[in-house]
Amino acid sequence: MEGIDLISQAVTALGWDPSDASIKTRTVVWLAFVLAFIFGYVGNKTQFCTMGAVSDIVNMNHWDRMRAWLLAIAIAILGTSLLVYTGQLDVSKTIYTGSSIYWLAALVGGLSFGVGMTLAGGCGQRTLVRLGGGNLKSVVVFLFMGFAALMTLTGILGAFRVSVLQADAVTVHAAGLQTLPALFGLVTPTSALALGLAISVALLLFVFLNREFRRSGDNLLAGVVIGLIIVAGWYLTSRFGFGMNPDTLEDVYFATNSRGPESMSFVAPLAYTLNLGILWTDSSTVVTFGIASVLGVVAGSLVYGLVAGTFRVEAFSSAGDMGRHILGALLMGFGGITAFGCTIGQGVTGISTLAVSSFIVLAGILAGAAITMKVQYQLMMREA
């Protein structure tokens, strides 16, 4: 609550009423931009990349970048569990923890995203980081991934997603949640926190028992910062962004597209960003936490590139290279919406809620990426 008091004091000092809905929305959006700016800056500096982490393991049996990702997950789980335990986050209001497990959509979406990010040279957040670093390939990936995401959200692919991939669901009755604590019958706050702590400690032991990783400054920085940003996103949207709608007098979460607590994710927000640009004059389209996150990551990466002198303009090497990136972008847009998230949106943010479907999506992403890399390697060897 101390953080909320400080934010409220700051906006009051500016002459704003912190209970006003528009002020809440504006503050959440700007703070989301700040968090994402840090994400983009650190992501560019440390080369944080899930696809790269999988590639290191598949091709070189090198685990340092994967340990950085696991470190982010461990911190996100620990921080989120503490938020839930202290009443700062109602995890049942998130998009990840509903009683229905759309297992087919989670698996197909995860596999599609994993294949897509391998073909496109990186996942959603990596695309934004590369875009800020001057990579023109990422402009194409950004546009095609956003287009496919919009088609899967509200277009013709959305009808297929709902009628086919979400038609067969498993409904859980464990307190109406599909989280691991609920399914294991850990209904008290203390027992749920204990499970979150146990998973976090196991991950942290795996990460830090490796001497080489402990000496890897960039990987340590990436894991710690990104994990904390996920927790900060939950705290921001669930506490300061929560209030009463002056029109309906109902409790709502301001500045989020899902109308619930959110943290970092980079597929649906990318689609919302494109939609805002297209429908800018439509008063119903506004900048949200997700849109601000997209813009913040690009800006943070751009600033790092300019300061460090790493900003480089990079284009496609051939028509085939462009085709692979476009296909990968389309698969990521479709897969990310179908699976309710990407390597960050499900792989870290979703996992931090301990939702069962998030683990299914994560398995699909990793499997899709690893299989695609193996196929690419075999094709390369044949050509050689």
Contacts in CASP RR format, 6 or more apart in sequence:
PFRMAT RR
TARGET T0000
AUTHOR 0000-0000-0000
METHOD contacts of the structure
MODEL  1
MEGIDLISQAVTALGWDPSDASIKTRTVVWLAFVLAFIFGYVGNKTQFCT
MGAVSDIVNMNHWDRMRAWLLAIAIAILGTSLLVYTGQLDVSKTIYTGSS
IYWLAALVGGLSFGVGMTLAGGCGQRTLVRLGGGNLKSVVVFLFMGFAAL
MTLTGILGAFRVSVLQADAVTVHAAGLQTLPALFGLVTPTSALALGLAIS
VALLLFVFLNREFRRSGDNLLAGVVIGLIIVAGWYLTSRFGFGMNPDTLE
DVYFATNSRGPESMSFVAPLAYTLNLGILWTDSSTVVTFGIASVLGVVAG
SLVYGLVAGTFRVEAFSSAGDMGRHILGALLMGFGGITAFGCTIGQGVTG
ISTLAVSSFIVLAGILAGAAITMKVQYQLMMREA
1 88 0 8 1.000
1 239 0 8 1.000
4 239 0 8 1.000
4 240 0 8 1.000
7 18 0 8 1.000
7 27 0 8 1.000
7 31 0 8 1.000
7 240 0 8 1.000
8 18 0 8 1.000
8 240 0 8 1.000
11 18 0 8 1.000
11 23 0 8 1.000
11 27 0 8 1.000
12 18 0 8 1.000
16 23 0 8 1.000
17 23 0 8 1.000
18 24 0 8 1.000
18 27 0 8 1.000
19 243 0 8 1.000
21 243 0 8 1.000
21 245 0 8 1.000
21 246 0 8 1.000
21 254 0 8 1.000
24 240 0 8 1.000
24 241 0 8 1.000
24 243 0 8 1.000
24 254 0 8 1.000
24 255 0 8 1.000
25 241 0 8 1.000
25 254 0 8 1.000
25 255 0 8 1.000
25 286 0 8 1.000
27 240 0 8 1.000
27 241 0 8 1.000
28 236 0 8 1.000
28 237 0 8 1.000
28 240 0 8 1.000
28 241 0 8 1.000
28 254 0 8 1.000
28 255 0 8 1.000
28 256 0 8 1.000
28 289 0 8 1.000
29 255 0 8 1.000
29 287 0 8 1.000
29 288 0 8 1.000
29 289 0 8 1.000
29 291 0 8 1.000
29 292 0 8 1.000
30 292 0 8 1.000
31 236 0 8 1.000
31 240 0 8 1.000
32 233 0 8 1.000
32 236 0 8 1.000
32 255 0 8 1.000
32 289 0 8 1.000
32 290 0 8 1.000
32 292 0 8 1.000
32 293 0 8 1.000
33 292 0 8 1.000
33 293 0 8 1.000
33 295 0 8 1.000
33 296 0 8 1.000
33 299 0 8 1.000
35 229 0 8 1.000
35 232 0 8 1.000
35 233 0 8 1.000
35 236 0 8 1.000
35 264 0 8 1.000
35 293 0 8 1.000
36 229 0 8 1.000
36 264 0 8 1.000
36 292 0 8 1.000
36 293 0 8 1.000
36 294 0 8 1.000
36 295 0 8 1.000
36 296 0 8 1.000
36 297 0 8 1.000
36 299 0 8 1.000
36 300 0 8 1.000
37 296 0 8 1.000
37 297 0 8 1.000
37 299 0 8 1.000
37 300 0 8 1.000
37 303 0 8 1.000
38 225 0 8 1.000
38 229 0 8 1.000
38 300 0 8 1.000
39 125 0 8 1.000
39 225 0 8 1.000
39 226 0 8 1.000
39 229 0 8 1.000
39 264 0 8 1.000
39 293 0 8 1.000
39 296 0 8 1.000
39 297 0 8 1.000
39 300 0 8 1.000
40 125 0 8 1.000
40 128 0 8 1.000
40 129 0 8 1.000
40 296 0 8 1.000
40 297 0 8 1.000
40 298 0 8 1.000
40 299 0 8 1.000
40 300 0 8 1.000
40 301 0 8 1.000
40 304 0 8 1.000
41 300 0 8 1.000
41 301 0 8 1.000
41 303 0 8 1.000
41 304 0 8 1.000
42 48 0 8 1.000
42 221 0 8 1.000
42 222 0 8 1.000
42 225 0 8 1.000
42 226 0 8 1.000
43 125 0 8 1.000
43 129 0 8 1.000
43 222 0 8 1.000
43 226 0 8 1.000
43 301 0 8 1.000
43 304 0 8 1.000
44 129 0 8 1.000
44 132 0 8 1.000
44 133 0 8 1.000
44 300 0 8 1.000
44 301 0 8 1.000
44 304 0 8 1.000
44 305 0 8 1.000
44 308 0 8 1.000
44 310 0 8 1.000
45 218 0 8 1.000
45 221 0 8 1.000
45 304 0 8 1.000
45 308 0 8 1.000
46 68 0 8 1.000
46 218 0 8 1.000
46 219 0 8 1.000
46 221 0 8 1.000
46 222 0 8 1.000
47 65 0 8 1.000
47 218 0 8 1.000
48 65 0 8 1.000
48 68 0 8 1.000
48 69 0 8 1.000
48 126 0 8 1.000
48 129 0 8 1.000
48 222 0 8 1.000
48 223 0 8 1.000
48 226 0 8 1.000
49 65 0 8 1.000
49 122 0 8 1.000
49 123 0 8 1.000
49 126 0 8 1.000
50 69 0 8 1.000
50 117 0 8 1.000
50 122 0 8 1.000
50 123 0 8 1.000
50 126 0 8 1.000
50 343 0 8 1.000
50 344 0 8 1.000
50 365 0 8 1.000
50 369 0 8 1.000
51 114 0 8 1.000
51 117 0 8 1.000
51 118 0 8 1.000
51 121 0 8 1.000
51 122 0 8 1.000
51 123 0 8 1.000
51 126 0 8 1.000
51 343 0 8 1.000
51 369 0 8 1.000
52 65 0 8 1.000
52 122 0 8 1.000
53 65 0 8 1.000
53 66 0 8 1.000
53 68 0 8 1.000
53 69 0 8 1.000
54 66 0 8 1.000
54 118 0 8 1.000
54 366 0 8 1.000
54 369 0 8 1.000
54 370 0 8 1.000
54 373 0 8 1.000
55 369 0 8 1.000
55 373 0 8 1.000
56 62 0 8 1.000
56 63 0 8 1.000
56 64 0 8 1.000
56 65 0 8 1.000
56 66 0 8 1.000
57 63 0 8 1.000
57 66 0 8 1.000
57 370 0 8 1.000
58 370 0 8 1.000
58 373 0 8 1.000
58 374 0 8 1.000
59 373 0 8 1.000
59 377 0 8 1.000
63 210 0 8 1.000
63 213 0 8 1.000
64 210 0 8 1.000
64 212 0 8 1.000
64 213 0 8 1.000
64 216 0 8 1.000
64 219 0 8 1.000
65 219 0 8 1.000
67 206 0 8 1.000
67 207 0 8 1.000
67 210 0 8 1.000
67 213 0 8 1.000
67 219 0 8 1.000
68 213 0 8 1.000
68 216 0 8 1.000
68 219 0 8 1.000
68 220 0 8 1.000
68 222 0 8 1.000
68 223 0 8 1.000
69 223 0 8 1.000
69 348 0 8 1.000
70 203 0 8 1.000
70 206 0 8 1.000
70 207 0 8 1.000
71 203 0 8 1.000
71 204 0 8 1.000
71 207 0 8 1.000
71 219 0 8 1.000
71 220 0 8 1.000
71 222 0 8 1.000
71 223 0 8 1.000
71 224 0 8 1.000
71 227 0 8 1.000
72 222 0 8 1.000
72 223 0 8 1.000
72 224 0 8 1.000
72 226 0 8 1.000
72 227 0 8 1.000
72 230 0 8 1.000
72 348 0 8 1.000
73 203 0 8 1.000
73 227 0 8 1.000
73 347 0 8 1.000
73 348 0 8 1.000
73 351 0 8 1.000
73 352 0 8 1.000
74 199 0 8 1.000
74 200 0 8 1.000
74 203 0 8 1.000
74 204 0 8 1.000
74 207 0 8 1.000
75 200 0 8 1.000
75 223 0 8 1.000
75 224 0 8 1.000
75 227 0 8 1.000
75 228 0 8 1.000
75 230 0 8 1.000
75 231 0 8 1.000
76 227 0 8 1.000
76 230 0 8 1.000
76 231 0 8 1.000
76 348 0 8 1.000
76 349 0 8 1.000
76 351 0 8 1.000
76 352 0 8 1.000
77 196 0 8 1.000
77 199 0 8 1.000
77 200 0 8 1.000
77 203 0 8 1.000
77 351 0 8 1.000
77 352 0 8 1.000
77 354 0 8 1.000
78 196 0 8 1.000
78 197 0 8 1.000
78 200 0 8 1.000
79 231 0 8 1.000
79 352 0 8 1.000
80 89 0 8 1.000
80 91 0 8 1.000
80 230 0 8 1.000
80 231 0 8 1.000
80 234 0 8 1.000
80 352 0 8 1.000
80 353 0 8 1.000
81 192 0 8 1.000
81 193 0 8 1.000
81 195 0 8 1.000
81 196 0 8 1.000
81 197 0 8 1.000
81 200 0 8 1.000
81 354 0 8 1.000
82 193 0 8 1.000
83 89 0 8 1.000
83 231 0 8 1.000
83 234 0 8 1.000
83 235 0 8 1.000
83 238 0 8 1.000
84 90 0 8 1.000
84 91 0 8 1.000
84 189 0 8 1.000
84 192 0 8 1.000
84 193 0 8 1.000
85 189 0 8 1.000
85 190 0 8 1.000
85 192 0 8 1.000
85 193 0 8 1.000
88 234 0 8 1.000
88 235 0 8 1.000
88 238 0 8 1.000
88 239 0 8 1.000
89 234 0 8 1.000
89 235 0 8 1.000
89 238 0 8 1.000
89 239 0 8 1.000
89 261 0 8 1.000
90 238 0 8 1.000
90 261 0 8 1.000
91 97 0 8 1.000
91 177 0 8 1.000
91 179 0 8 1.000
91 261 0 8 1.000
91 353 0 8 1.000
92 98 0 8 1.000
92 176 0 8 1.000
92 177 0 8 1.000
93 238 0 8 1.000
93 253 0 8 1.000
93 260 0 8 1.000
93 261 0 8 1.000
94 258 0 8 1.000
94 260 0 8 1.000
94 261 0 8 1.000
94 262 0 8 1.000
94 350 0 8 1.000
94 353 0 8 1.000
94 355 0 8 1.000
95 258 0 8 1.000
95 260 0 8 1.000
95 262 0 8 1.000
95 340 0 8 1.000
96 340 0 8 1.000
96 346 0 8 1.000
96 349 0 8 1.000
96 350 0 8 1.000
96 353 0 8 1.000
96 355 0 8 1.000
96 357 0 8 1.000
96 358 0 8 1.000
97 177 0 8 1.000
97 178 0 8 1.000
97 179 0 8 1.000
97 353 0 8 1.000
97 355 0 8 1.000
98 176 0 8 1.000
98 177 0 8 1.000
98 178 0 8 1.000
98 355 0 8 1.000
99 171 0 8 1.000
99 172 0 8 1.000
99 173 0 8 1.000
99 176 0 8 1.000
99 177 0 8 1.000
99 178 0 8 1.000
100 169 0 8 1.000
100 170 0 8 1.000
100 171 0 8 1.000
100 172 0 8 1.000
100 178 0 8 1.000
101 169 0 8 1.000
101 170 0 8 1.000
101 171 0 8 1.000
101 172 0 8 1.000
101 178 0 8 1.000
101 356 0 8 1.000
101 357 0 8 1.000
101 360 0 8 1.000
102 165 0 8 1.000
102 166 0 8 1.000
102 168 0 8 1.000
102 169 0 8 1.000
102 357 0 8 1.000
103 168 0 8 1.000
103 169 0 8 1.000
103 170 0 8 1.000
103 357 0 8 1.000
103 360 0 8 1.000
104 165 0 8 1.000
104 166 0 8 1.000
104 167 0 8 1.000
104 168 0 8 1.000
105 161 0 8 1.000
105 165 0 8 1.000
105 166 0 8 1.000
105 338 0 8 1.000
105 339 0 8 1.000
105 340 0 8 1.000
106 339 0 8 1.000
106 340 0 8 1.000
106 357 0 8 1.000
106 360 0 8 1.000
106 361 0 8 1.000
106 364 0 8 1.000
107 360 0 8 1.000
107 361 0 8 1.000
107 363 0 8 1.000
107 364 0 8 1.000
108 165 0 8 1.000
108 335 0 8 1.000
108 338 0 8 1.000
108 339 0 8 1.000
109 165 0 8 1.000
109 334 0 8 1.000
109 335 0 8 1.000
109 336 0 8 1.000
109 338 0 8 1.000
109 339 0 8 1.000
109 361 0 8 1.000
109 364 0 8 1.000
110 335 0 8 1.000
110 336 0 8 1.000
110 338 0 8 1.000
110 339 0 8 1.000
110 346 0 8 1.000
110 361 0 8 1.000
110 364 0 8 1.000
110 365 0 8 1.000
110 368 0 8 1.000
111 364 0 8 1.000
111 365 0 8 1.000
111 367 0 8 1.000
111 368 0 8 1.000
112 331 0 8 1.000
112 332 0 8 1.000
112 334 0 8 1.000
112 335 0 8 1.000
112 336 0 8 1.000
112 338 0 8 1.000
112 339 0 8 1.000
113 123 0 8 1.000
113 267 0 8 1.000
113 331 0 8 1.000
113 332 0 8 1.000
113 333 0 8 1.000
113 335 0 8 1.000
113 336 0 8 1.000
113 339 0 8 1.000
113 341 0 8 1.000
113 342 0 8 1.000
113 343 0 8 1.000
113 361 0 8 1.000
113 364 0 8 1.000
113 365 0 8 1.000
114 123 0 8 1.000
114 331 0 8 1.000
114 332 0 8 1.000
114 364 0 8 1.000
114 365 0 8 1.000
114 366 0 8 1.000
114 367 0 8 1.000
114 368 0 8 1.000
114 369 0 8 1.000
114 372 0 8 1.000
115 328 0 8 1.000
115 331 0 8 1.000
115 368 0 8 1.000
115 369 0 8 1.000
115 371 0 8 1.000
115 372 0 8 1.000
116 327 0 8 1.000
116 328 0 8 1.000
116 329 0 8 1.000
116 331 0 8 1.000
116 332 0 8 1.000
116 372 0 8 1.000
117 123 0 8 1.000
117 124 0 8 1.000
117 126 0 8 1.000
117 328 0 8 1.000
117 332 0 8 1.000
117 342 0 8 1.000
117 343 0 8 1.000
117 365 0 8 1.000
117 369 0 8 1.000
118 328 0 8 1.000
118 368 0 8 1.000
118 369 0 8 1.000
118 372 0 8 1.000
118 373 0 8 1.000
118 376 0 8 1.000
119 324 0 8 1.000
119 325 0 8 1.000
119 327 0 8 1.000
119 328 0 8 1.000
119 331 0 8 1.000
119 372 0 8 1.000
120 127 0 8 1.000
120 141 0 8 1.000
120 145 0 8 1.000
120 324 0 8 1.000
120 325 0 8 1.000
120 327 0 8 1.000
120 328 0 8 1.000
120 329 0 8 1.000
120 331 0 8 1.000
120 332 0 8 1.000
121 325 0 8 1.000
122 130 0 8 1.000
123 266 0 8 1.000
123 332 0 8 1.000
123 342 0 8 1.000
123 343 0 8 1.000
123 344 0 8 1.000
124 145 0 8 1.000
124 266 0 8 1.000
124 267 0 8 1.000
124 270 0 8 1.000
124 332 0 8 1.000
124 342 0 8 1.000
124 343 0 8 1.000
124 344 0 8 1.000
125 264 0 8 1.000
125 266 0 8 1.000
125 297 0 8 1.000
125 342 0 8 1.000
125 343 0 8 1.000
125 344 0 8 1.000
127 138 0 8 1.000
127 141 0 8 1.000
127 142 0 8 1.000
127 145 0 8 1.000
127 266 0 8 1.000
127 329 0 8 1.000
128 138 0 8 1.000
128 142 0 8 1.000
128 266 0 8 1.000
128 270 0 8 1.000
128 294 0 8 1.000
128 297 0 8 1.000
128 298 0 8 1.000
128 301 0 8 1.000
129 297 0 8 1.000
129 298 0 8 1.000
129 301 0 8 1.000
130 137 0 8 1.000
130 138 0 8 1.000
130 301 0 8 1.000
131 138 0 8 1.000
131 139 0 8 1.000
131 142 0 8 1.000
131 298 0 8 1.000
131 301 0 8 1.000
132 138 0 8 1.000
132 298 0 8 1.000
132 299 0 8 1.000
132 300 0 8 1.000
132 301 0 8 1.000
132 302 0 8 1.000
132 305 0 8 1.000
132 311 0 8 1.000
133 301 0 8 1.000
133 302 0 8 1.000
133 304 0 8 1.000
133 305 0 8 1.000
133 310 0 8 1.000
133 311 0 8 1.000
133 312 0 8 1.000
134 302 0 8 1.000
134 311 0 8 1.000
134 312 0 8 1.000
134 313 0 8 1.000
134 314 0 8 1.000
135 312 0 8 1.000
135 313 0 8 1.000
135 314 0 8 1.000
136 313 0 8 1.000
136 314 0 8 1.000
136 315 0 8 1.000
136 316 0 8 1.000
137 314 0 8 1.000
137 315 0 8 1.000
137 316 0 8 1.000
137 321 0 8 1.000
137 322 0 8 1.000
137 325 0 8 1.000
140 316 0 8 1.000
140 322 0 8 1.000
140 325 0 8 1.000
140 326 0 8 1.000
140 329 0 8 1.000
141 325 0 8 1.000
141 326 0 8 1.000
141 328 0 8 1.000
141 329 0 8 1.000
141 332 0 8 1.000
142 270 0 8 1.000
142 329 0 8 1.000
143 274 0 8 1.000
143 329 0 8 1.000
144 326 0 8 1.000
144 328 0 8 1.000
144 329 0 8 1.000
144 330 0 8 1.000
145 267 0 8 1.000
145 270 0 8 1.000
145 328 0 8 1.000
145 329 0 8 1.000
145 330 0 8 1.000
145 332 0 8 1.000
145 333 0 8 1.000
146 267 0 8 1.000
146 270 0 8 1.000
146 271 0 8 1.000
146 274 0 8 1.000
146 329 0 8 1.000
146 333 0 8 1.000
147 274 0 8 1.000
147 330 0 8 1.000
148 157 0 8 1.000
148 329 0 8 1.000
148 330 0 8 1.000
148 331 0 8 1.000
148 332 0 8 1.000
148 333 0 8 1.000
148 334 0 8 1.000
149 267 0 8 1.000
149 268 0 8 1.000
149 270 0 8 1.000
149 271 0 8 1.000
149 333 0 8 1.000
149 334 0 8 1.000
149 336 0 8 1.000
149 337 0 8 1.000
150 271 0 8 1.000
150 274 0 8 1.000
150 275 0 8 1.000
151 157 0 8 1.000
151 158 0 8 1.000
151 334 0 8 1.000
152 158 0 8 1.000
152 161 0 8 1.000
152 333 0 8 1.000
152 334 0 8 1.000
152 335 0 8 1.000
152 336 0 8 1.000
152 337 0 8 1.000
152 338 0 8 1.000
153 268 0 8 1.000
153 271 0 8 1.000
153 337 0 8 1.000
157 334 0 8 1.000
158 337 0 8 1.000
161 337 0 8 1.000
161 338 0 8 1.000
165 338 0 8 1.000
172 178 0 8 1.000
172 182 0 8 1.000
172 183 0 8 1.000
172 356 0 8 1.000
174 182 0 8 1.000
174 183 0 8 1.000
174 185 0 8 1.000
175 182 0 8 1.000
175 185 0 8 1.000
175 187 0 8 1.000
176 182 0 8 1.000
178 355 0 8 1.000
178 356 0 8 1.000
178 357 0 8 1.000
179 192 0 8 1.000
179 353 0 8 1.000
179 354 0 8 1.000
179 355 0 8 1.000
179 356 0 8 1.000
180 195 0 8 1.000
180 354 0 8 1.000
180 356 0 8 1.000
181 187 0 8 1.000
181 191 0 8 1.000
181 192 0 8 1.000
181 195 0 8 1.000
181 196 0 8 1.000
181 354 0 8 1.000
183 356 0 8 1.000
184 195 0 8 1.000
185 191 0 8 1.000
186 192 0 8 1.000
186 194 0 8 1.000
186 195 0 8 1.000
195 354 0 8 1.000
196 354 0 8 1.000
199 354 0 8 1.000
207 213 0 8 1.000
208 214 0 8 1.000
213 219 0 8 1.000
213 220 0 8 1.000
214 220 0 8 1.000
226 344 0 8 1.000
226 348 0 8 1.000
227 348 0 8 1.000
229 263 0 8 1.000
229 264 0 8 1.000
230 263 0 8 1.000
230 264 0 8 1.000
230 344 0 8 1.000
230 348 0 8 1.000
230 349 0 8 1.000
230 352 0 8 1.000
231 263 0 8 1.000
231 352 0 8 1.000
232 263 0 8 1.000
233 262 0 8 1.000
233 263 0 8 1.000
233 264 0 8 1.000
233 289 0 8 1.000
234 261 0 8 1.000
234 262 0 8 1.000
234 263 0 8 1.000
234 352 0 8 1.000
236 289 0 8 1.000
237 253 0 8 1.000
237 255 0 8 1.000
237 256 0 8 1.000
237 260 0 8 1.000
237 261 0 8 1.000
237 262 0 8 1.000
237 263 0 8 1.000
237 289 0 8 1.000
238 253 0 8 1.000
238 260 0 8 1.000
238 261 0 8 1.000
241 253 0 8 1.000
241 254 0 8 1.000
241 255 0 8 1.000
241 256 0 8 1.000
242 251 0 8 1.000
242 252 0 8 1.000
242 253 0 8 1.000
242 254 0 8 1.000
242 261 0 8 1.000
243 251 0 8 1.000
243 252 0 8 1.000
243 253 0 8 1.000
243 254 0 8 1.000
244 250 0 8 1.000
244 251 0 8 1.000
244 252 0 8 1.000
245 251 0 8 1.000
245 252 0 8 1.000
252 259 0 8 1.000
253 259 0 8 1.000
253 260 0 8 1.000
253 261 0 8 1.000
253 262 0 8 1.000
255 288 0 8 1.000
255 289 0 8 1.000
256 262 0 8 1.000
256 288 0 8 1.000
256 289 0 8 1.000
256 290 0 8 1.000
257 268 0 8 1.000
257 269 0 8 1.000
257 272 0 8 1.000
257 288 0 8 1.000
257 289 0 8 1.000
257 290 0 8 1.000
262 289 0 8 1.000
262 290 0 8 1.000
263 345 0 8 1.000
263 349 0 8 1.000
263 352 0 8 1.000
264 293 0 8 1.000
264 344 0 8 1.000
264 345 0 8 1.000
264 348 0 8 1.000
264 349 0 8 1.000
265 290 0 8 1.000
265 293 0 8 1.000
265 341 0 8 1.000
265 342 0 8 1.000
265 344 0 8 1.000
265 345 0 8 1.000
265 346 0 8 1.000
265 349 0 8 1.000
266 293 0 8 1.000
266 294 0 8 1.000
266 297 0 8 1.000
266 342 0 8 1.000
266 344 0 8 1.000
266 345 0 8 1.000
267 332 0 8 1.000
267 333 0 8 1.000
267 335 0 8 1.000
267 336 0 8 1.000
267 337 0 8 1.000
267 341 0 8 1.000
267 342 0 8 1.000
267 345 0 8 1.000
268 290 0 8 1.000
268 336 0 8 1.000
268 337 0 8 1.000
268 341 0 8 1.000
269 288 0 8 1.000
269 289 0 8 1.000
269 290 0 8 1.000
269 291 0 8 1.000
269 293 0 8 1.000
269 294 0 8 1.000
270 294 0 8 1.000
271 333 0 8 1.000
271 337 0 8 1.000
272 288 0 8 1.000
272 290 0 8 1.000
272 291 0 8 1.000
273 290 0 8 1.000
273 291 0 8 1.000
273 294 0 8 1.000
273 295 0 8 1.000
275 285 0 8 1.000
276 285 0 8 1.000
276 286 0 8 1.000
276 287 0 8 1.000
276 291 0 8 1.000
277 285 0 8 1.000
279 285 0 8 1.000
302 311 0 8 1.000
304 310 0 8 1.000
305 311 0 8 1.000
316 322 0 8 1.000
316 325 0 8 1.000
332 342 0 8 1.000
336 342 0 8 1.000
339 346 0 8 1.000
339 361 0 8 1.000
339 365 0 8 1.000
340 346 0 8 1.000
340 357 0 8 1.000
340 361 0 8 1.000
341 347 0 8 1.000
341 350 0 8 1.000
341 361 0 8 1.000
342 365 0 8 1.000
343 365 0 8 1.000
346 358 0 8 1.000
346 361 0 8 1.000
346 362 0 8 1.000
346 365 0 8 1.000
347 358 0 8 1.000
347 361 0 8 1.000
347 362 0 8 1.000
347 365 0 8 1.000
350 358 0 8 1.000
351 358 0 8 1.000
351 359 0 8 1.000
351 362 0 8 1.000
END
